[in-house]
Amino acid sequence: MQKTIMLILGFALSLSFLCAGDFIIGTDDDTQNKVPLYGYENYGWTKFFYKADELQAAGFTTAQTIERIAFYVGNDQTNYETDNQMVYMGYFYDSQYSSTSYQNPAYHTLVYSGTVSWNGPGWQEIILDTPYSFDPTYGWNLEILWENHDGSRIGGPPNFHTTGTSFYSAVYKNGSSWSTSNGSRSRDYRPNIWLMSSPDAPPPPATAVLPLDAAIDVPLDTMLRWEHNGGMPNDYMLWVGTDNPPSNIVNALSLSETGYTLPQNLDYSTTYYWRVVPVNDIAPAMNCPIWSFTTMADPSIVDYPHLETFDGEFPPGGWTQWAGTLSDPISFTNGTRWVQDDWLNYAGDDKAAKINIWGSMSGYLISPMFNIPDENYVMKIDAAILKFGQTPEGTPPNYSATDDQFAILIGDGYSWELADVIREYNNSGSEYVLNNIPMAGETITISLAEHTGHIRVAFFAGSIDSNDDNDYMLNNFWIGDADYSYPTPTVQMLTDESTGAPRLSWEPIPYARKYNLYKTNDPSTDYIHFKSISGSSYVVDPAENKAFFKITAE
């Protein structure tokens, strides 16, 4: 049977909404992460109980069949998955835990066995495999035994809202291996709990959680999340649209979860409307409100040409970097392998983005969002590969590595896949050969004819084996019209103060990536390109007896 785990997000559940069959014990919002389980250990067990008088004070005054339980996750969690969880319920006959010993579950009922994927903040609801009947009028207490047999530890575990007691109400034990040895007991670690049994009326309306009603500046890739307010809904009907009442995006979609990922990214600066109707075994909720939210303004760069030289702060404003591999599905984790360094390893003011590849490692450098207005636009980037710390005149890089990769991706920036790779360089059969990227650098030009609208550009470099030690460098990232024409620099001939040699100097041209220098001994003949530089001056070799120079901006 498929296990059903539901998240009920939110911060404060209004008790006045609760239906008959909904019972919450614990009102404080103190947090702990040991009970019902501690996710940052491989294994563990806990036992905790709720007194009969607490149950009756919560409205649990007659025999009930508990069909669902929920714990309030107090921190941000997204699909924190714990496998092989076993939950037992039974009667407890003492007023507190007098010892810290393990409780054999043989005399309790196994109510749930499976995976719990924790999300938060909010109530995490678990539908029991085997509903449990409990009668508080006997005067005995309700005990829960929880065993974590996951076998792995995951950082950043969920914590749980808890309400302290005057008696020892919880015992917990965690470790790298399964152990039934004694644990630790606590008066303060018993989690708040929501017990749910069959309702006798339709559920009340739900509450919007993400986005909140009337929220503004909402991201385009937002999920929709809501919380139910009792009545044990089995399903939810969802409507979403730019129309009001909403229907033109999602129309009466039936869902079993309390969250929904929209089928498309939303539009900027647009108001959306949505409605959720909870449905239980009796009937749908009545008088459910329509909520609204407005998406963020368009942050895209729209002024062109655009130039990023990587000479200032790093990463530059709007740029991000991540760790990840070049394989579907592309997923990112935190990473900082891209750094700022001297372009071509020449000490000076001309900087570049660099990643040093010397073993099994990789990294992504991702641009801000651009809104490309025309099919004639192009992207340009200077790229070079050198041996670590070497200049183009030094020791060449290792040219025998077949596991190294460099790739350029263009996507919407919200999700990435291999289909976004528009150019890949490797030494194992790709159209573009990694070894052909020169030590002195080359300009890579990419047409954006098929990428109008909103885009981000990602640069990937990575390796599998420890067989080289190379610097991958990027410089002078540029986006603009392919026909953009720069004015010709106005050049002055000055004397270099430090050497006394002639120095060519000119005012920087806005958005120029670099300056191409040409010379000849006879102005009636062709000028020959001999150097490209990023600065706006050049010291002439004093050995030059006669030369004529021409400088263009690119």
Backbone torsions as a table, in degrees:
resi	resn	phi	psi	omega
1	MET	NA	134.3	-179.8
2	GLN	-70.0	134.1	179.8
3	LYS	-80.9	138.9	-179.4
4	THR	-115.7	116.7	178.9
5	ILE	-118.7	127.9	-178.9
6	MET	-124.1	143.9	176.7
7	LEU	-104.2	130.7	174.7
8	ILE	-113.8	95.0	-174.0
9	LEU	-76.6	155.1	173.5
10	GLY	147.8	175.3	-176.3
11	PHE	-110.0	-39.2	-178.4
12	ALA	-140.3	118.0	178.4
13	LEU	-88.2	122.2	179.9
14	SER	-73.2	116.7	-176.2
15	LEU	-64.5	-22.8	-178.3
16	SER	-67.5	-18.2	179.3
17	PHE	-80.2	-18.5	-170.7
18	LEU	-62.4	138.9	177.9
19	CYS	-92.4	169.1	168.8
20	ALA	-59.0	133.4	-175.8
21	GLY	100.7	-2.0	176.2
22	ASP	-114.9	124.8	-175.1
23	PHE	-136.7	118.1	-179.8
24	ILE	-111.6	129.1	177.1
25	ILE	-118.0	122.2	-177.9
26	GLY	106.0	127.9	-176.1
27	THR	-123.8	-14.0	-176.9
28	ASP	-76.6	161.0	178.5
29	ASP	-116.5	24.2	167.4
30	ASP	-62.1	154.4	-176.9
31	THR	-126.7	150.9	171.8
32	GLN	-151.5	159.8	-175.8
33	ASN	-123.2	21.9	-177.7
34	LYS	-102.0	-27.7	-175.8
35	VAL	-130.7	127.1	15.1
36	PRO	-79.7	-19.0	177.3
37	LEU	-152.7	160.4	176.7
38	TYR	-115.5	110.6	-172.8
39	GLY	-74.4	-14.4	-177.3
40	TYR	-93.1	23.0	167.8
41	GLU	-132.8	154.6	-174.9
42	ASN	-67.7	-37.9	-175.6
43	TYR	-139.6	163.1	175.1
44	GLY	176.6	162.9	173.7
45	TRP	-139.5	151.0	175.6
46	THR	-139.4	156.4	169.5
47	LYS	-140.1	140.4	-178.4
48	PHE	-156.2	155.0	-175.1
49	PHE	-142.2	161.7	179.7
50	TYR	-126.0	128.4	-174.4
51	LYS	-71.7	154.0	-179.2
52	ALA	-59.9	-38.5	-178.7
53	ASP	-70.8	-29.1	174.5
54	GLU	-67.3	-42.5	178.0
55	LEU	-60.6	-44.9	-178.3
56	GLN	-67.5	-35.7	177.0
57	ALA	-64.5	-25.8	178.1
58	ALA	-85.8	1.2	179.4
59	GLY	100.9	-2.9	179.2
60	PHE	-85.1	78.3	-170.3
61	THR	-105.3	-12.2	179.9
62	THR	-130.1	170.7	178.5
63	ALA	-59.6	132.8	-179.1
64	GLN	-135.9	154.0	171.1
65	THR	-103.4	111.8	-177.8
66	ILE	-79.1	120.5	-177.5
67	GLU	-105.8	-23.2	179.3
68	ARG	-144.2	151.8	171.5
69	ILE	-130.9	156.5	178.9
70	ALA	-145.6	144.9	174.5
71	PHE	-121.9	147.0	-176.5
72	TYR	-92.1	112.5	176.1
73	VAL	-78.2	127.1	-173.1
74	GLY	-96.1	-10.7	-178.0
75	ASN	-121.1	171.8	-179.6
76	ASP	-71.0	122.6	177.9
77	GLN	-140.9	140.6	173.4
78	THR	-133.1	107.4	176.5
79	ASN	52.5	50.1	172.0
80	TYR	-78.0	100.9	-166.2
81	GLU	-92.8	126.8	174.3
82	THR	-120.8	119.2	-177.7
83	ASP	-94.3	164.3	173.2
84	ASN	53.9	51.6	175.7
85	GLN	-96.3	136.4	-179.7
86	MET	-126.5	126.7	-175.6
87	VAL	-122.2	130.6	-179.7
88	TYR	-123.0	150.7	175.5
89	MET	-131.6	148.2	179.8
90	GLY	-171.7	178.7	177.7
91	TYR	-84.3	146.3	176.4
92	PHE	-126.1	132.3	-166.6
93	TYR	-108.3	4.5	-179.5
94	ASP	-111.1	167.1	-178.3
95	SER	-86.9	-14.5	174.6
96	GLN	-166.1	172.7	175.7
97	TYR	-83.5	113.4	-179.1
98	SER	-86.5	-13.5	177.9
99	SER	-138.4	171.7	-179.0
100	THR	-108.9	23.4	-174.8
101	SER	-76.3	157.1	176.2
102	TYR	-69.1	138.6	177.5
103	GLN	-99.9	112.6	175.5
104	ASN	-63.8	127.7	-175.3
105	PRO	-82.6	11.6	-174.2
106	ALA	-59.1	-30.9	-177.3
107	TYR	-100.1	11.3	174.2
108	HIS	-110.4	167.5	-179.7
109	THR	-97.8	126.6	173.8
110	LEU	-72.7	111.1	-175.4
111	VAL	-101.2	-20.4	-180.0
112	TYR	-153.7	138.1	174.8
113	SER	-144.8	119.1	-178.8
114	GLY	159.6	-154.1	-176.7
115	THR	-99.2	139.6	170.8
116	VAL	-119.2	121.6	177.3
117	SER	-103.4	104.9	-171.6
118	TRP	-80.8	135.9	175.6
119	ASN	-133.9	156.1	-179.4
120	GLY	-175.4	175.4	4.5
121	PRO	-76.5	152.1	177.7
122	GLY	145.0	176.9	178.6
123	TRP	-73.6	127.2	175.1
124	GLN	-100.3	114.5	-172.6
125	GLU	-100.6	136.1	178.9
126	ILE	-122.1	122.0	176.2
127	ILE	-85.3	121.0	-174.4
128	LEU	-70.9	140.0	172.5
129	ASP	-65.5	-40.9	-178.8
130	THR	-124.1	103.2	177.8
131	PRO	-55.8	149.9	-173.9
132	TYR	-120.5	127.0	179.2
133	SER	-90.9	131.1	-177.9
134	PHE	-138.9	138.7	-179.6
135	ASP	-122.4	106.3	-177.6
136	PRO	-73.3	-13.5	-177.7
137	THR	-70.5	-14.1	175.2
138	TYR	-68.5	-19.2	-178.5
139	GLY	90.0	-3.8	179.0
140	TRP	-89.4	170.1	-172.6
141	ASN	-102.6	160.1	179.6
142	LEU	-97.9	121.2	-178.7
143	GLU	-112.5	142.1	175.4
144	ILE	-121.1	129.9	172.8
145	LEU	-109.7	130.7	-178.5
146	TRP	-125.7	126.4	178.1
147	GLU	-119.3	126.0	178.9
148	ASN	-102.3	106.4	179.0
149	HIS	-110.2	28.8	-174.6
150	ASP	-61.0	-45.6	179.8
151	GLY	88.9	0.2	177.8
152	SER	-136.5	157.5	178.7
153	ARG	-116.2	138.5	-176.7
154	ILE	-128.1	129.9	180.0
155	GLY	-65.6	158.9	178.7
156	GLY	64.2	51.2	-174.8
157	PRO	-69.6	160.4	176.9
158	PRO	-66.5	144.9	167.3
159	ASN	-110.6	166.5	-169.0
160	PHE	-132.2	138.4	174.1
161	HIS	-63.5	138.0	-175.6
162	THR	-141.5	153.6	176.9
163	THR	-124.9	122.2	-177.3
164	GLY	-64.4	153.1	178.3
165	THR	-124.7	164.9	178.3
166	SER	-87.9	0.7	-176.6
167	PHE	-131.9	163.0	177.9
168	TYR	-73.9	106.8	-171.4
169	SER	-111.8	-1.1	-178.7
170	ALA	-151.1	146.7	172.9
171	VAL	-133.7	138.6	-177.6
172	TYR	-140.3	151.0	178.9
173	LYS	-147.2	129.4	-179.1
174	ASN	-136.6	153.6	178.7
175	GLY	-176.9	174.9	-179.8
176	SER	-76.6	-14.7	176.4
177	SER	-136.7	160.0	-179.1
178	TRP	-69.3	132.3	-179.0
179	SER	-146.4	138.3	175.3
180	THR	-105.9	18.9	175.9
181	SER	-72.1	170.3	-174.8
182	ASN	-60.2	147.4	178.0
183	GLY	-107.9	-147.3	178.0
184	SER	-123.4	145.3	-179.7
185	ARG	-111.3	158.2	-174.7
186	SER	-150.0	147.6	170.4
187	ARG	-91.9	-13.4	-168.5
188	ASP	-115.0	1.4	-172.8
189	TYR	-107.2	7.2	178.6
190	ARG	-75.5	123.2	-175.1
191	PRO	-75.4	150.0	168.7
192	ASN	-61.0	145.0	-175.9
193	ILE	-136.5	148.3	174.4
194	TRP	-119.7	117.3	177.3
195	LEU	-102.2	134.9	-175.4
196	MET	-128.6	133.0	173.9
197	SER	-127.6	176.3	-172.6
198	SER	-57.8	134.3	-179.9
199	PRO	-79.3	164.9	176.0
200	ASP	-118.6	13.2	-178.8
201	ALA	-156.7	164.6	174.4
202	PRO	-59.6	155.6	179.3
203	PRO	-72.8	157.6	172.5
204	PRO	-75.6	169.4	176.5
205	PRO	-59.9	155.3	177.5
206	ALA	-81.8	174.6	177.6
207	THR	-121.6	132.2	177.3
208	ALA	-70.8	134.2	180.0
209	VAL	-116.9	-44.0	-179.3
210	LEU	-144.8	115.0	-9.6
211	PRO	-72.8	159.7	172.7
212	LEU	-66.9	155.7	178.2
213	ASP	-59.0	132.9	179.3
214	ALA	69.6	18.2	178.1
215	ALA	-65.2	150.6	176.4
216	ILE	-123.2	167.9	178.9
217	ASP	57.1	38.9	-177.9
218	VAL	-80.7	133.9	178.1
219	PRO	-61.5	152.3	-177.0
220	LEU	-69.1	-23.8	-178.2
221	ASP	-101.2	25.2	-179.0
222	THR	-61.7	146.0	166.3
223	MET	-87.8	161.0	169.6
224	LEU	-101.7	129.5	177.3
225	ARG	-136.4	147.4	179.6
226	TRP	-146.0	166.3	175.7
227	GLU	-122.6	141.7	172.1
228	HIS	-86.7	160.0	-175.5
229	ASN	-117.0	36.4	178.5
230	GLY	108.0	-179.1	179.3
231	GLY	81.7	6.2	174.9
232	MET	46.0	62.3	177.6
233	PRO	-63.0	145.2	172.6
234	ASN	-97.8	-29.6	-176.1
235	ASP	-143.0	167.1	177.5
236	TYR	-137.9	135.0	173.7
237	MET	-97.7	130.8	-173.9
238	LEU	-121.8	134.9	171.9
239	TRP	-125.4	136.7	178.3
240	VAL	-142.4	140.2	176.1
241	GLY	-176.2	171.0	169.9
242	THR	-87.8	-9.7	174.9
243	ASP	-90.1	163.3	-179.0
244	ASN	-140.9	112.6	5.8
245	PRO	-64.7	149.2	-172.4
246	PRO	-78.2	144.9	175.0
247	SER	-169.1	-14.0	-169.2
248	ASN	-84.1	0.2	172.6
249	ILE	-115.5	-51.0	175.3
250	VAL	-131.1	131.2	-175.0
251	ASN	-128.3	104.1	174.5
252	ALA	56.2	45.8	177.8
253	LEU	-79.3	130.7	179.6
254	SER	-90.6	128.2	-177.5
255	LEU	-131.5	150.7	175.3
256	SER	-102.5	-9.3	-178.4
257	GLU	-104.0	168.1	178.8
258	THR	-101.5	33.1	176.6
259	GLY	-158.0	156.7	-177.5
260	TYR	-150.1	132.7	173.9
261	THR	-95.2	121.2	-177.0
262	LEU	-64.9	149.1	-175.6
263	PRO	-73.2	-7.5	-178.1
264	GLN	-151.4	153.4	171.9
265	ASN	-67.4	146.2	-177.6
266	LEU	-79.7	174.6	177.9
267	ASP	-95.3	153.8	178.3
268	TYR	-70.3	151.6	172.3
269	SER	49.2	45.3	-178.0
270	THR	-127.6	139.4	176.4
271	THR	-92.9	130.1	179.7
272	TYR	-117.4	151.5	179.6
273	TYR	-122.5	146.3	178.3
274	TRP	-153.2	154.3	-178.8
275	ARG	-143.0	141.4	176.4
276	VAL	-124.6	132.2	176.8
277	VAL	-118.2	108.2	174.8
278	PRO	-68.9	145.6	-179.5
279	VAL	-132.5	126.9	173.4
280	ASN	-115.0	-167.8	-175.7
281	ASP	-68.5	-13.3	-177.2
282	ILE	-94.9	-51.4	-176.7
283	ALA	-173.6	169.0	172.9
284	PRO	-72.2	158.0	172.7
285	ALA	-66.5	152.8	179.9
286	MET	-108.5	154.8	172.7
287	ASN	57.0	44.0	179.4
288	CYS	-77.9	133.1	-175.4
289	PRO	-75.0	161.6	169.3
290	ILE	-99.6	126.0	179.2
291	TRP	-101.3	165.0	178.4
292	SER	-142.8	159.3	170.4
293	PHE	-155.1	158.8	-179.7
294	THR	-122.7	131.5	-176.4
295	THR	-76.8	165.5	-176.7
296	MET	-67.1	157.4	174.5
297	ALA	-69.5	155.3	-177.4
298	ASP	-67.3	117.2	-179.8
299	PRO	-90.6	4.7	-170.9
300	SER	-65.5	149.2	171.7
301	ILE	-75.1	128.3	-176.6
302	VAL	-127.0	-4.8	179.7
303	ASP	-95.6	124.0	-175.6
304	TYR	-130.1	153.3	1.9
305	PRO	-70.5	156.4	177.6
306	HIS	-116.0	134.0	-178.1
307	LEU	-130.1	131.8	170.9
308	GLU	-124.2	116.7	-176.6
309	THR	-95.9	-10.1	-176.4
310	PHE	63.1	21.6	-179.2
311	ASP	-86.5	-18.4	-176.4
312	GLY	-97.6	-137.4	179.8
313	GLU	-62.8	156.3	179.8
314	PHE	-137.7	134.3	-7.7
315	PRO	-64.1	152.9	177.8
316	PRO	-60.9	162.9	-179.7
317	GLY	-55.4	128.3	179.6
318	GLY	88.7	-14.3	177.8
319	TRP	-88.0	147.8	177.6
320	THR	-133.7	160.9	175.0
321	GLN	-137.7	148.9	-173.4
322	TRP	-145.3	160.4	168.1
323	ALA	-93.7	148.7	179.5
324	GLY	168.0	166.6	179.7
325	THR	-109.3	168.4	178.9
326	LEU	-97.0	73.3	-178.5
327	SER	-154.8	147.3	178.7
328	ASP	-80.4	140.2	-9.8
329	PRO	-78.3	140.6	178.5
330	ILE	-74.1	122.4	177.7
331	SER	-132.3	149.5	-174.0
332	PHE	-113.8	146.6	166.1
333	THR	-127.3	168.2	-179.0
334	ASN	-60.9	137.6	179.6
335	GLY	-160.7	148.7	-177.6
336	THR	-137.9	40.0	-177.2
337	ARG	-77.8	-25.5	174.9
338	TRP	-76.4	131.9	-179.2
339	VAL	-135.4	170.4	173.3
340	GLN	-92.6	136.8	178.3
341	ASP	-151.8	175.3	-179.6
342	ASP	-72.7	131.6	178.5
343	TRP	-60.3	126.9	-179.2
344	LEU	61.7	18.1	179.8
345	ASN	62.9	21.0	170.8
346	TYR	-88.8	121.1	178.3
347	ALA	-62.1	131.5	-179.9
348	GLY	163.9	-165.4	-176.1
349	ASP	-85.9	-14.5	-178.2
350	ASP	-82.2	107.7	-175.4
351	LYS	-103.3	169.2	-179.3
352	ALA	-149.7	164.8	168.8
353	ALA	-88.0	130.8	-175.6
354	LYS	-134.7	142.8	168.5
355	ILE	-128.3	128.8	179.4
356	ASN	-93.5	117.8	-178.5
357	ILE	-105.9	112.5	-179.3
358	TRP	-133.0	2.5	179.8
359	GLY	-168.9	-151.2	-179.6
360	SER	-78.4	94.1	-176.6
361	MET	-161.1	163.7	179.0
362	SER	-164.5	166.7	178.3
363	GLY	-165.2	151.4	176.6
364	TYR	-113.2	139.0	170.3
365	LEU	-119.8	121.4	-169.2
366	ILE	-122.1	134.3	-176.1
367	SER	-77.3	169.3	168.1
368	PRO	-67.2	177.3	177.1
369	MET	-79.3	137.2	174.5
370	PHE	-121.8	149.3	172.4
371	ASN	-113.2	102.0	-173.9
372	ILE	-83.7	118.7	-171.1
373	PRO	-90.0	-12.0	-168.2
374	ASP	-149.1	147.2	179.7
375	GLU	-69.4	-12.3	-178.2
376	ASN	-86.5	2.1	-177.5
377	TYR	-78.9	150.7	178.4
378	VAL	-134.6	160.5	170.8
379	MET	-114.3	137.8	176.9
380	LYS	-126.3	144.5	177.2
381	ILE	-150.0	137.1	172.7
382	ASP	-87.4	131.9	-178.5
383	ALA	-130.3	145.1	177.2
384	ALA	-149.6	150.9	173.3
385	ILE	-127.8	125.5	-179.9
386	LEU	-133.6	159.4	170.4
387	LYS	-66.7	145.7	-174.7
388	PHE	-48.5	122.7	174.8
389	GLY	76.5	-1.6	-176.4
390	GLN	-95.8	149.1	172.2
391	THR	-88.3	173.4	178.1
392	PRO	-59.3	-22.9	179.1
393	GLU	-86.2	-7.6	-174.8
394	GLY	-90.0	-156.1	-179.8
395	THR	-65.3	129.4	-179.0
396	PRO	-70.4	161.3	178.1
397	PRO	-71.5	170.7	176.3
398	ASN	-73.6	120.1	-177.1
399	TYR	-101.1	9.7	-175.8
400	SER	-103.4	-2.6	-176.0
401	ALA	-77.5	119.2	178.9
402	THR	-96.8	-2.9	-177.8
403	ASP	-97.5	-6.6	-177.5
404	ASP	-79.0	148.4	-179.2
405	GLN	-141.2	145.9	167.6
406	PHE	-136.4	133.8	-175.6
407	ALA	-145.0	152.1	174.4
408	ILE	-117.4	128.9	179.5
409	LEU	-121.1	146.7	173.0
410	ILE	-129.7	124.9	-179.2
411	GLY	-149.6	-175.1	179.9
412	ASP	-76.1	-10.9	175.6
413	GLY	86.8	-6.9	178.7
414	TYR	-97.4	-31.3	174.1
415	SER	-146.3	152.6	-176.8
416	TRP	-129.2	146.1	176.6
417	GLU	-148.3	168.3	-177.2
418	LEU	-61.9	-24.1	177.7
419	ALA	-64.1	-17.6	178.8
420	ASP	-81.1	-8.4	178.9
421	VAL	-71.2	116.6	179.4
422	ILE	-102.4	-16.0	173.8
423	ARG	-157.0	128.5	177.8
424	GLU	-124.0	136.0	175.9
425	TYR	-113.9	126.0	170.6
426	ASN	-150.3	-179.7	179.1
427	ASN	-112.9	25.2	-176.3
428	SER	-129.5	32.8	171.9
429	GLY	116.0	2.3	179.9
430	SER	-72.6	158.9	179.0
431	GLU	-59.5	-38.7	179.5
432	TYR	-102.6	125.3	-172.1
433	VAL	-93.8	126.0	-177.9
434	LEU	-60.6	-41.4	-177.7
435	ASN	-65.3	-15.8	-178.9
436	ASN	-83.6	-7.7	174.5
437	ILE	-72.9	117.0	-170.5
438	PRO	-74.6	156.2	177.3
439	MET	-63.0	-34.2	-179.4
440	ALA	-79.2	-4.5	177.6
441	GLY	90.4	155.4	174.2
442	GLU	-144.7	158.2	177.5
443	THR	-92.9	122.8	175.5
444	ILE	-97.3	127.2	-179.9
445	THR	-116.8	128.2	-178.6
446	ILE	-121.2	125.2	174.6
447	SER	-71.5	139.2	176.7
448	LEU	-106.4	21.4	-177.5
449	ALA	-58.8	-32.7	-179.9
450	GLU	-100.0	16.5	-176.3
451	HIS	-134.6	38.3	175.7
452	THR	-71.1	159.3	-176.4
453	GLY	91.2	-154.6	-173.7
454	HIS	-81.2	124.6	179.2
455	ILE	-142.0	158.0	161.6
456	ARG	-125.5	153.9	178.4
457	VAL	-113.1	132.3	178.7
458	ALA	-119.4	138.7	175.5
459	PHE	-115.1	128.1	-178.3
460	PHE	-119.4	139.5	169.9
461	ALA	-140.4	138.3	-178.0
462	GLY	-165.7	166.3	-179.6
463	SER	-149.5	161.5	179.3
464	ILE	-108.5	-44.7	-173.7
465	ASP	-103.1	160.0	175.8
466	SER	-91.7	77.0	-176.6
467	ASN	-129.2	11.0	177.3
468	ASP	-160.1	179.5	178.3
469	ASP	-153.0	81.6	-170.2
470	ASN	-118.7	148.9	173.8
471	ASP	-98.5	119.6	172.2
472	TYR	-97.5	124.3	-174.7
473	MET	-123.9	143.0	175.7
474	LEU	-128.5	142.2	-178.3
475	ASN	-151.5	153.8	170.6
476	ASN	54.8	59.0	175.2
477	PHE	-72.1	127.6	-172.4
478	TRP	-139.7	136.0	172.1
479	ILE	-130.1	132.5	178.6
480	GLY	-179.0	-177.1	178.4
481	ASP	-67.9	134.8	-179.2
482	ALA	-60.5	-25.0	-178.4
483	ASP	-96.2	10.4	-179.5
484	TYR	-60.9	133.4	-176.6
485	SER	-116.8	125.5	177.7
486	TYR	-87.8	146.0	173.1
487	PRO	-67.3	156.3	178.8
488	THR	-78.4	128.3	179.2
489	PRO	-60.2	142.8	174.0
490	THR	-91.8	115.4	-169.1
491	VAL	-101.6	138.3	172.0
492	GLN	-114.2	145.9	174.1
493	MET	-100.3	115.0	-178.7
494	LEU	-120.6	179.7	176.3
495	THR	-108.9	126.0	178.7
496	ASP	-67.7	125.7	-173.3
497	GLU	-67.4	-31.8	-175.1
498	SER	-83.8	-31.8	-175.8
499	THR	-113.3	-18.9	-175.7
500	GLY	79.1	0.2	-179.4
501	ALA	-81.0	159.8	175.9
502	PRO	-62.5	143.6	179.5
503	ARG	-133.1	126.2	174.6
504	LEU	-85.3	133.2	-177.1
505	SER	-139.0	144.8	179.0
506	TRP	-152.8	159.5	177.1
507	GLU	-73.8	136.3	178.8
508	PRO	-58.3	140.3	177.4
509	ILE	-92.5	125.0	-178.9
510	PRO	-53.9	134.1	175.5
511	TYR	68.1	10.0	176.9
512	ALA	-73.2	132.5	178.9
513	ARG	-76.4	-37.6	-178.6
514	LYS	-166.2	173.8	179.7
515	TYR	-121.7	129.4	179.8
516	ASN	-97.4	125.8	-177.0
517	LEU	-104.5	130.9	179.2
518	TYR	-125.5	153.1	175.9
519	LYS	-150.6	162.4	176.3
520	THR	-155.5	159.7	173.3
521	ASN	-89.9	-11.8	-177.4
522	ASP	-140.2	111.7	-175.5
523	PRO	-64.5	-10.8	177.2
524	SER	-85.2	-5.3	178.0
525	THR	-108.2	177.8	-178.1
526	ASP	-68.2	143.3	172.1
527	TYR	-84.7	137.6	-176.6
528	ILE	-107.1	128.2	177.4
529	HIS	-68.7	131.6	-179.9
530	PHE	-130.3	-9.7	-179.8
531	LYS	-167.7	148.9	170.4
532	SER	-125.3	133.4	-177.5
533	ILE	-134.7	161.7	179.1
534	SER	-97.2	-21.6	-178.5
535	GLY	-81.5	-179.8	-176.0
536	SER	-114.8	32.5	173.1
537	SER	-157.0	157.7	-179.0
538	TYR	-150.0	127.2	178.5
539	VAL	-87.2	122.6	-177.1
540	VAL	-76.9	141.1	176.4
541	ASP	-60.1	122.3	-179.3
542	PRO	-59.6	-19.3	-179.4
543	ALA	-74.3	-11.9	178.8
544	GLU	-66.6	119.9	176.5
545	ASN	-80.4	-39.7	-178.8
546	LYS	-154.9	131.1	176.8
547	ALA	-157.7	147.5	174.4
548	PHE	-115.7	136.1	-173.1
549	PHE	-119.1	148.9	171.8
550	LYS	-136.1	138.3	-176.9
551	ILE	-128.4	131.9	175.9
552	THR	-123.7	151.2	176.2
553	ALA	-96.6	145.7	178.3
554	GLU	-133.6	NA	NA
